[in-house]
Amino acid sequence: MTAELRLGPLPKTAMVKLTIAIPEKLRMDLDRYAELHAARWGEPIDASVLIPHMLEAFIARDRGFRKASPVKRRSGTTPGPAQ
């Protein structure tokens, strides 16, 4: 039986490269999560590919961020140029 994970199948999206340093234990946890994700969805994946999707999911569920954000994400609209 495969584990139920919060992160579902990954969409194909354009990416921008960002370099970060993380503690070794976190890297091991990310590698383990990648293993579980691969087992659940049947496609091998590197942990570095999961990180942006994990961060996106975290931010989307952060109530404080949503309250402080000037852009309403639920509406599906983006602000236009200032007039």
C-alpha positions in Angstrom: 0.0 0.0 0.0 1.3 3.4 -0.9 1.2 6.4 1.5 -1.4 9.2 1.1 0.5 12.4 0.5 -0.7 16.0 0.4 1.2 16.6 -2.8 -0.5 15.1 -5.8 0.7 14.6 -9.4 2.9 17.4 -10.5 1.8 19.8 -13.3 4.2 20.9 -16.0 5.2 24.5 -15.4 7.9 26.9 -16.4 10.6 27.2 -13.7 13.2 29.8 -12.6 16.4 28.5 -11.0 17.0 29.4 -7.3 19.8 28.0 -5.2 19.2 27.4 -1.5 21.2 25.7 1.3 19.2 23.3 3.6 20.1 21.2 6.6 21.2 17.6 5.9 18.2 16.2 7.8 15.8 18.2 5.7 17.5 16.9 2.5 17.1 13.3 3.8 13.4 14.0 4.5 12.9 15.5 1.0 14.6 12.4 -0.6 12.3 10.1 1.4 9.3 12.2 0.4 10.4 11.9 -3.2 10.6 8.1 -2.8 7.1 8.0 -1.4 5.8 10.3 -4.1 7.4 8.1 -6.8 5.8 5.0 -5.3 2.4 6.7 -5.1 2.3 8.2 -8.6 4.5 5.6 -10.4 7.0 8.0 -11.7 10.6 8.5 -10.4 11.2 12.1 -9.3 14.1 14.0 -7.7 13.4 15.9 -4.5 14.6 19.1 -6.0 11.6 19.0 -8.5 9.2 18.6 -5.6 10.4 21.6 -3.6 8.7 24.3 -5.7 5.4 22.4 -5.6 5.7 21.9 -1.8 6.4 25.6 -1.3 3.5 26.6 -3.6 1.1 24.3 -1.6 2.4 25.7 1.7 1.8 29.3 0.6 -1.6 28.5 -0.8 -2.7 27.1 2.6 -1.1 29.9 4.7 -4.0 31.9 6.1 -1.8 34.7 7.4 -0.3 35.1 3.9 -3.7 35.1 2.2 -5.0 37.8 4.6 -2.0 40.0 4.1 -1.8 39.5 0.3 -3.2 42.4 -1.7 -4.0 40.1 -4.6 -7.1 37.9 -4.2 -5.9 34.5 -5.5 -9.4 32.9 -5.5 -10.8 35.2 -8.1 -8.4 33.9 -10.8 -7.7 37.4 -12.0 -4.4 39.3 -11.9 -4.2 43.0 -11.4 -3.8 45.1 -14.5 -1.4 48.1 -14.9 -1.9 51.0 -12.6 -4.0 53.8 -14.1 
